[in-house]
Every structure is written in structure tokens, then in C-alpha cells.
Amino acid sequence: MSPPANDKSKSASLNAETASIQSTSTMSSLKALLHPKNKKEKTRVPPETMEQKTTRTEATATYMAMR
């Protein structure tokens, strides 16, 4: 006994939908791996010196005192 035509249609639709999702997922993954064209390279920020840290801490303390 063969399955009704309606079941075949649902099965084909489900397969097409699954393939579409897999294709989209694969494309998204591949795009994420590509180097962005318009983004500039981020430069590494050198570590903060003790003097800079002290200045920042004092500025924060002054700001908090004014509140």
C-alpha cells in the first residue's frame, strides 16, 4: 500500500524546509569566518601604567564625591 499523495507532499515540503535551514545556517557560518571588508583592524591597547591608573582612580573618586 503506497502512502497518500498528501503525505508525500508534506514530506517533500519538510525536506525542502530542512534543506533551506541547513543552507542558511551554513551560509551564516561561512560569512562569519570571512574577513570583514569595511572594518578597520583593531589595534591592541597597551596595558595601563600605574600613573594612568592612579589618575583614572582619582577622577572617578572626584566624580563620585560630587554626586
N, C-alpha and C positions, 0 to 999 in steps of 0.2 A: 504494500500500500504506500503510495507516494504522499508526501506532506501537501497540504493545501497550498494554493498559489499565494495566499495571503501570508503564510508563514515564510515562504521563500522571499517575498518582498520585504518583510520585516528583517529577515536575516541579512539580506543584501544591504539594506539601509543601515543596519547596525555595523556591518563590516566597513562600509564606506565612512561612517561616522568615526569609527575607531581608527581607521587609516588616516583620516583628516586630523584627528587629535594627535596621533603619533607624529605625523608630518609637521604639524605646527610646533610640537614640543621639540622635535629635532632641530627645526629651523631656529627656534629661540635659543636653544643651547649653542648652536653654531655661531649665531650672531653675537652671543655673549663672549665667545672666545676671540672674535675679531678685534683688532686694534681699532679704537675709535678714531675717526678721521679728523674731527674738529677739536678734539680735546688736546690741551697742551699737557706736556709731561709735568707731573708734579715733582717739584724739587724737594729734596729732603731738608727738613728744617734742622739746623744744628742744635744740639742739646743746649738748654738754657744754662747760663753761667750763674754763679751764686749772686753776683751783683744784680743781674736781671731779675732773679727770683726774689731777692730782697726788695727791690723797687716795686715789683708787682704786688708783693705781700703788703707793703706799706700803703700802696694805692688802694688796695682792697680794704684795708683796715680804716683808712681815712674815709672812704666812701660809706662803709658800714656805720662809722661814727656819726656821719652827717644824717643818716636816716632817722 
